[in-house]
Amino acid sequence: MKIGLLQCDSVLDSLQEKHGNYPAMFRDLFKGLDSRIEFSVFDVREGEYPEDIHAFDGFITTGSRHGAEDDLPWIKELISFVQTLYQAQIKLVGICFGHQIIAKALGGKVMKSDKGWGVGMSVNEVVDDPSQHAWMQPAKAELKLIVSHQDQVVQLPKGSQVLAASEFCPAYMYRVGECFLSVQGHPEFSKAYSHDLMESRRDRIPHDVIEAGQASLKLDEDDELMTRWIINFLKA
């Protein structure tokens, strides 16, 4: 399976020596479950895109420190590319920033949440019946993934279906039709990276939010389960 990874950011220089960069995080996670997966990385911040979108089984976005509403030329170009993929019915999985970009590109709405920062491990109820989606196997009633975000999808695009939700993030995971899947969490983030990322943001995240986020990292993470779902989705 060939996956195009749309890189929308880089790990902070101060954290890269210990944790690596986002493309390596995705490669390690996915190839740990299926060594046959091939990744091609496109740094969309630099205007890098595939010459032939049909040469890939699907695409995945990384997260980003930027927001879907930021007025940056590369974000506008990314939104246009997402619309092209949707028109061609080519599969795309949006992670965090990409989750929000999908919503914006297809007519939904994204805004900074009045609930503040989401950090650490998020616990979400799988609100749709996994038996209705062959790719959501093995099935689980609860999905726990690491998060790091302020923005949230507050209005879904037409034709969307919420798959997982929490009180904090009601549109945590959703799909649009049969070709787009979107999740607010980061299956590629390790607990160690989440810890260090929170520490690097003490200047902007309230102390009590960070302390709660650090404590939440004691919970188990469904990173491999979510990755298996993504692989299944792209293969379906």
URUR-V447760 format. One record per residue. N is the residue number from 0. RES is the residue in one small letter. SS is DSSP state (H for helix, E for strand, - for the rest). OMEGA is omega in whole degrees, 0 to 359 (NA if undefined). Layout:
n-><N | N>
res-><RES | RES>
ss-><SS | SS>
omega-><OMEGA | OMEGA>
This chain:
n-><0 | 1 | 2 | 3 | 4 | 5 | 6 | 7 | 8 | 9 | 10 | 11 | 12 | 13 | 14 | 15 | 16 | 17 | 18 | 19 | 20 | 21 | 22 | 23 | 24 | 25 | 26 | 27 | 28 | 29 | 30 | 31 | 32 | 33 | 34 | 35 | 36 | 37 | 38 | 39 | 40 | 41 | 42 | 43 | 44 | 45 | 46 | 47 | 48 | 49 | 50 | 51 | 52 | 53 | 54 | 55 | 56 | 57 | 58 | 59 | 60 | 61 | 62 | 63 | 64 | 65 | 66 | 67 | 68 | 69 | 70 | 71 | 72 | 73 | 74 | 75 | 76 | 77 | 78 | 79 | 80 | 81 | 82 | 83 | 84 | 85 | 86 | 87 | 88 | 89 | 90 | 91 | 92 | 93 | 94 | 95 | 96 | 97 | 98 | 99 | 100 | 101 | 102 | 103 | 104 | 105 | 106 | 107 | 108 | 109 | 110 | 111 | 112 | 113 | 114 | 115 | 116 | 117 | 118 | 119 | 120 | 121 | 122 | 123 | 124 | 125 | 126 | 127 | 128 | 129 | 130 | 131 | 132 | 133 | 134 | 135 | 136 | 137 | 138 | 139 | 140 | 141 | 142 | 143 | 144 | 145 | 146 | 147 | 148 | 149 | 150 | 151 | 152 | 153 | 154 | 155 | 156 | 157 | 158 | 159 | 160 | 161 | 162 | 163 | 164 | 165 | 166 | 167 | 168 | 169 | 170 | 171 | 172 | 173 | 174 | 175 | 176 | 177 | 178 | 179 | 180 | 181 | 182 | 183 | 184 | 185 | 186 | 187 | 188 | 189 | 190 | 191 | 192 | 193 | 194 | 195 | 196 | 197 | 198 | 199 | 200 | 201 | 202 | 203 | 204 | 205 | 206 | 207 | 208 | 209 | 210 | 211 | 212 | 213 | 214 | 215 | 216 | 217 | 218 | 219 | 220 | 221 | 222 | 223 | 224 | 225 | 226 | 227 | 228 | 229 | 230 | 231 | 232 | 233 | 234 | 235>
res-><m | k | i | g | l | l | q | c | d | s | v | l | d | s | l | q | e | k | h | g | n | y | p | a | m | f | r | d | l | f | k | g | l | d | s | r | i | e | f | s | v | f | d | v | r | e | g | e | y | p | e | d | i | h | a | f | d | g | f | i | t | t | g | s | r | h | g | a | e | d | d | l | p | w | i | k | e | l | i | s | f | v | q | t | l | y | q | a | q | i | k | l | v | g | i | c | f | g | h | q | i | i | a | k | a | l | g | g | k | v | m | k | s | d | k | g | w | g | v | g | m | s | v | n | e | v | v | d | d | p | s | q | h | a | w | m | q | p | a | k | a | e | l | k | l | i | v | s | h | q | d | q | v | v | q | l | p | k | g | s | q | v | l | a | a | s | e | f | c | p | a | y | m | y | r | v | g | e | c | f | l | s | v | q | g | h | p | e | f | s | k | a | y | s | h | d | l | m | e | s | r | r | d | r | i | p | h | d | v | i | e | a | g | q | a | s | l | k | l | d | e | d | d | e | l | m | t | r | w | i | i | n | f | l | k | a>
ss-><- | E | E | E | E | E | E | - | - | - | - | - | H | H | H | H | H | H | H | - | - | H | H | H | H | H | H | H | H | H | H | - | - | - | - | - | - | E | E | E | E | E | E | H | H | H | - | - | - | - | - | - | H | H | H | - | - | E | E | E | E | - | - | - | - | - | - | - | - | - | - | - | H | H | H | H | H | H | H | H | H | H | H | H | H | H | H | H | - | - | - | E | E | E | E | - | H | H | H | H | H | H | H | H | H | - | - | - | E | E | E | E | - | - | - | - | - | E | E | E | E | E | E | E | E | E | - | - | - | H | H | H | - | - | - | - | - | - | - | - | - | E | E | E | E | E | E | E | E | - | E | E | E | E | E | - | - | - | - | E | E | E | E | E | E | - | - | - | - | - | - | - | E | E | E | E | - | - | - | E | E | E | E | - | - | E | - | - | - | - | H | H | H | H | H | H | H | H | H | H | - | - | - | - | - | - | H | H | H | H | H | H | H | H | H | H | - | - | - | - | - | - | H | H | H | H | H | H | H | H | H | H | H | H | H | ->
omega-><180 | 181 | 173 | 180 | 180 | 184 | 185 | 180 | 174 | 173 | 177 | 180 | 183 | 182 | 186 | 182 | 182 | 190 | 183 | 181 | 187 | 178 | 179 | 178 | 180 | 180 | 183 | 182 | 185 | 182 | 174 | 178 | 180 | 185 | 182 | 181 | 177 | 178 | 167 | 185 | 177 | 179 | 186 | 175 | 180 | 178 | 180 | 178 | 180 | 176 | 182 | 182 | 181 | 179 | 183 | 175 | 178 | 182 | 176 | 173 | 167 | 170 | 179 | 173 | 179 | 180 | 180 | 181 | 180 | 183 | 181 | 183 | 183 | 177 | 177 | 179 | 178 | 178 | 178 | 179 | 177 | 178 | 177 | 178 | 182 | 178 | 179 | 181 | 175 | 189 | 179 | 174 | 181 | 178 | 176 | 177 | 178 | 174 | 180 | 178 | 178 | 180 | 182 | 183 | 186 | 173 | 176 | 183 | 180 | 177 | 176 | 186 | 176 | 177 | 176 | 183 | 167 | 180 | 180 | 183 | 177 | 181 | 187 | 177 | 172 | 191 | 177 | 183 | 181 | 180 | 178 | 181 | 185 | 182 | 181 | 180 | 2 | 183 | 176 | 183 | 184 | 181 | 181 | 178 | 176 | 178 | 171 | 185 | 169 | 181 | 175 | 171 | 182 | 175 | 184 | 174 | 176 | 179 | 181 | 176 | 178 | 181 | 179 | 186 | 172 | 177 | 180 | 185 | 185 | 179 | 187 | 176 | 180 | 172 | 175 | 184 | 182 | 188 | 180 | 175 | 190 | 180 | 181 | 184 | 183 | 175 | 183 | 181 | 171 | 176 | 180 | 178 | 178 | 179 | 184 | 177 | 177 | 180 | 181 | 183 | 180 | 179 | 183 | 179 | 181 | 184 | 183 | 178 | 178 | 181 | 177 | 179 | 178 | 179 | 183 | 181 | 174 | 180 | 174 | 181 | 179 | 183 | 180 | 177 | 181 | 179 | 177 | 177 | 180 | 178 | 179 | 181 | 181 | 179 | 188 | NA>
